[in-house]
Amino acid sequence: MVRVLEERRKYPRIATDQVISFSHIDAAERLGLSRDVSAGGLRFEAIACEIALGDVIRLTFQVSGEALEASGTVVWATELDAFATEVGVEFHDLDPRAPRLLAELERGQPEPT
């Protein structure tokens, strides 16, 4: 079930719970757990790695079964405990299919093509 979080934001956030991959530019990929996604960014949990405000990272995640790639800037990061950090990334480069796929997911049905 998809749940759209009700907030006054530029883009509606869609709750997720999936494994994603992310990396700093020119670094090895790591795994994280996404918490929500929108056309503007993604929130995820990272385990046992250093992430700081302003870092530029690459992300790979799925929407409706399609793998999407994005890059963005870490706009906030909060330590959850000694090992986990919750991270907010604002996209600056997003797969062109993403807005349509996210809109379909938000409505709960595919858009006609």
Secondary structure, DSSP 8 states (H G I E B T S, - for coil): ---EE---SSS-EEE---EEEEEETTS--EEEEEEEE-SSEEEEEEES----TT-EEEEEEEETTEEEEEEEEEEEEEE-SSSEEEEEEEEEEE-TTHHHHHHHHHHTS----
